[in-house]
Every structure is written in structure tokens, then in C-alpha cells.
Amino acid sequence: MKFIITLCLAHLAFSARVCLPKSWILEWHFTPDDYINFALTLNAETIESFGWVGVGFKLDSDGAGMVGGDIAMIIFPDLPKDTYSESNRLPKLDSEYGGSDDVIEPFYDPAQMKYSWRRRVFSGDFYDKKYERDAEMQLMWACGLMMGPTQIKHFAGNRDRFHIVLSEDFTYGCEGSFLAA
């Protein structure tokens, strides 16, 4: 019974969900105090086979590729970091551009292989997107290898970008999965 209650509460907390290739799940919800909470569930194969993952958002007006991407970057075993991509190259920490680190309360739950963090809906940092409810955005994801401490570029099959609506009832790619509502 306790498990069922926990499962129901988790579903309420994260009502929006995108099922990404590689069996990742990105979920989010807005809070009444102008934050958006994110959770990214990975799998053992990703964590064992890759050195980093990133999920980010950009506007259609930002152009092609990664340009203008506000990316939560995870270099295993670290927690998510706030990065920005000025070009189709390795994103840098917002703080390296003169911005601020706006990934708040990053956390990793190893039992569920779930990373979570929160952000202000509008941080005021030039290198962050405004995460407005019902905003149309592009979601980007990627993963790749490390060579020592250096992040190596992802391969073509290890990245994608697609259009989403940042609403709390948005679901993408979950049809036919055990998570489909």
C-alpha cells in the first residue's frame, strides 16, 4: 500500500513527461513559487557506457543545432551543472560567460538512477531560458564519452532535438511504454 501511495505522489509531482531514446525519461512540473522542477531518469546502460549526458532547451528563434541551448549537463558522477551553448561545440558553464549557476538543489538518487534539479522560471540570467508554462520550446538531449577529464563530442545516434510544449500535461514518446498514462 505504501508503494502505491508513493507511486501516486510521484505521478502528481511530475505530470509532464518525455520518453527519450535510450529509455531515458525527462519529467517536470511547475511550483506555485515560480520554480520548475526537473527529473531525468537514466538507465544502467547509459551510466556504464557514457561519460556524460545533457538535456537542454532552446527557442525556435535560437537557430539550428545547439546554438542558444540552455543545458543541464551531467558529467558522471557529478550532479547537473548549468551550461550554455553559443555554438555547435561543447557548452560552457554559464559562469564562464559571466552568467550565474541557476541549477538549484541538484540531486542524484542512485537506486532509481534519477537526477533532479530545479530552476527559477525566470532567473534573469542572459544564458538561461525563461521556462514559462505552456511555452513552445525545443528539447535537446545528448550523451557521449570522456577522454580523461575532457568531454568528447557525441555521435549522431546519441543526440536529438524536437519540439515540445512546456505544459504540465505534455507527454511525448511514451506511447506503448509501460509509463504511458
C-alpha positions as CSV (number, residue, x, y, z in Angstrom):
1,M,0.0,0.0,0.0
2,K,2.8,2.4,0.9
3,F,4.4,1.8,-2.5
4,I,1.2,2.6,-4.3
5,I,0.8,5.9,-2.4
6,T,4.4,6.8,-3.2
7,L,3.9,6.0,-6.9
8,C,0.7,8.2,-7.0
9,L,2.5,11.1,-5.3
10,A,5.4,10.8,-7.8
11,H,3.0,10.9,-10.7
12,L,1.3,14.0,-9.2
13,A,4.7,15.7,-8.7
14,F,5.8,15.1,-12.2
15,S,2.9,15.2,-14.5
16,A,4.7,16.2,-17.7
17,R,7.0,13.6,-19.3
18,V,9.1,12.9,-22.3
19,C,10.3,9.4,-23.0
20,L,13.6,9.8,-24.8
21,P,15.6,7.4,-26.8
22,K,17.9,5.1,-24.7
23,S,15.0,4.7,-22.3
24,W,15.5,8.0,-20.5
25,I,12.6,9.8,-19.0
26,L,12.5,13.6,-18.5
27,E,9.8,14.9,-16.3
28,W,8.9,18.4,-15.0
29,H,6.4,20.4,-13.1
30,F,5.9,24.0,-12.1
31,T,5.7,25.1,-8.5
32,P,3.4,27.9,-7.1
33,D,6.5,29.9,-6.1
34,D,7.8,30.3,-9.7
35,Y,10.2,27.3,-10.0
36,I,10.2,24.4,-12.4
37,N,11.4,21.1,-11.1
38,F,13.1,18.6,-13.4
39,A,13.8,14.8,-13.0
40,L,15.9,12.8,-15.5
41,T,15.8,9.1,-15.1
42,L,18.6,7.2,-16.9
43,N,19.4,3.5,-17.1
44,A,22.4,1.4,-16.1
45,E,23.5,1.0,-19.7
46,T,23.8,4.8,-20.2
47,I,25.6,5.3,-16.9
48,E,28.0,2.5,-17.7
49,S,28.6,3.2,-21.4
50,F,28.8,7.0,-21.4
51,G,30.7,9.7,-19.5
52,W,28.2,12.5,-19.7
53,V,24.6,13.3,-20.6
54,G,22.9,16.6,-21.3
55,V,19.3,17.8,-21.6
56,G,18.5,21.4,-22.7
57,F,16.0,23.8,-24.0
58,K,16.1,26.4,-26.7
59,L,13.6,28.5,-28.7
60,D,12.9,28.1,-32.3
61,S,14.3,31.6,-32.9
62,D,17.7,30.5,-31.5
63,G,18.6,28.9,-34.8
64,A,19.9,25.4,-35.7
65,G,21.8,22.9,-33.7
66,M,22.8,23.6,-30.2
67,V,23.1,27.4,-30.6
68,G,21.3,29.2,-27.8
69,G,20.8,26.0,-25.8
70,D,20.3,26.2,-22.0
71,I,21.6,22.8,-21.0
72,A,21.7,20.9,-17.7
73,M,25.0,18.9,-18.2
74,I,25.8,15.9,-16.1
75,I,29.4,14.5,-16.2
76,F,29.3,11.3,-14.3
77,P,29.5,11.0,-11.3
78,D,28.8,14.8,-10.8
79,L,25.5,16.5,-10.3
80,P,23.8,18.6,-13.1
81,K,25.5,21.9,-14.0
82,D,24.1,25.0,-15.7
83,T,25.7,25.3,-19.1
84,Y,25.0,27.3,-22.3
85,S,25.9,26.7,-25.9
86,E,27.0,29.6,-28.1
87,S,27.7,27.3,-31.0
88,N,27.6,23.7,-32.1
89,R,30.5,23.0,-29.8
90,L,31.0,21.9,-26.2
91,P,28.7,24.1,-24.0
92,K,30.4,26.0,-21.2
93,L,29.2,26.8,-17.6
94,D,27.1,29.9,-17.6
95,S,29.6,31.3,-15.0
96,E,32.4,31.1,-17.7
97,Y,30.4,33.5,-19.8
98,G,29.7,35.8,-16.9
99,G,26.3,34.4,-16.0
100,S,25.2,32.5,-12.9
101,D,24.8,28.9,-11.9
102,D,21.0,28.6,-11.8
103,V,20.7,24.8,-11.4
104,I,19.2,24.7,-7.9
105,E,19.3,21.7,-5.4
106,P,20.8,19.2,-7.8
107,F,20.4,15.6,-6.5
108,Y,21.1,12.1,-7.6
109,D,19.1,9.0,-6.4
110,P,21.3,6.0,-7.3
111,A,18.5,3.5,-6.5
112,Q,16.3,5.0,-9.3
113,M,19.2,6.3,-11.4
114,K,17.4,9.7,-11.3
115,Y,18.9,13.1,-11.4
116,S,16.7,16.0,-10.2
117,W,17.1,19.8,-10.0
118,R,15.1,22.9,-10.0
119,R,15.3,26.3,-11.7
120,R,13.6,29.6,-11.4
121,V,11.0,30.1,-14.1
122,F,12.9,33.3,-14.9
123,S,16.4,33.6,-13.5
124,G,17.3,36.9,-15.1
125,D,20.5,35.3,-16.4
126,F,21.0,36.0,-20.1
127,Y,22.3,32.4,-20.5
128,D,19.1,30.9,-19.2
129,K,15.8,30.4,-20.9
130,K,12.5,31.7,-19.5
131,Y,10.6,28.5,-18.5
132,E,7.1,29.8,-18.9
133,R,4.2,27.4,-18.5
134,D,2.8,26.3,-22.0
135,A,5.9,27.8,-23.8
136,E,6.8,26.2,-27.1
137,M,10.5,25.1,-27.0
138,Q,12.9,22.7,-28.5
139,L,14.2,19.9,-26.2
140,M,17.7,18.7,-26.9
141,W,19.4,15.6,-25.4
142,A,22.8,14.1,-26.0
143,C,25.3,11.7,-24.4
144,G,28.9,11.0,-25.1
145,L,32.2,9.7,-23.9
146,M,35.0,11.2,-21.8
147,M,38.7,11.1,-22.5
148,G,40.2,11.6,-19.1
149,P,38.7,14.9,-17.8
150,T,37.8,16.0,-21.3
151,Q,34.2,15.7,-22.6
152,I,34.2,14.2,-26.1
153,K,31.6,15.1,-28.8
154,H,28.6,12.9,-29.1
155,F,28.0,10.7,-32.2
156,A,25.0,11.2,-34.5
157,G,22.9,8.5,-32.9
158,N,23.5,9.9,-29.4
159,R,21.6,13.2,-29.7
160,D,18.4,14.7,-30.9
161,R,16.2,17.7,-30.8
162,F,12.5,18.1,-31.1
163,H,9.6,20.4,-30.4
164,I,7.7,20.3,-27.1
165,V,5.2,22.4,-25.1
166,L,6.3,23.1,-21.6
167,S,2.9,22.3,-20.1
168,E,2.2,20.1,-17.2
169,D,0.1,17.7,-19.2
170,F,2.6,17.3,-22.1
171,T,3.7,13.8,-23.0
172,Y,6.0,12.8,-25.8
173,G,7.4,9.4,-27.0
174,C,5.8,7.4,-24.2
175,E,3.1,5.7,-26.3
176,G,3.2,2.0,-25.9
177,S,5.7,2.3,-23.0
178,F,4.8,1.0,-19.5
179,L,4.8,4.6,-18.4
180,A,2.0,5.7,-20.9
181,A,-0.9,7.1,-19.0
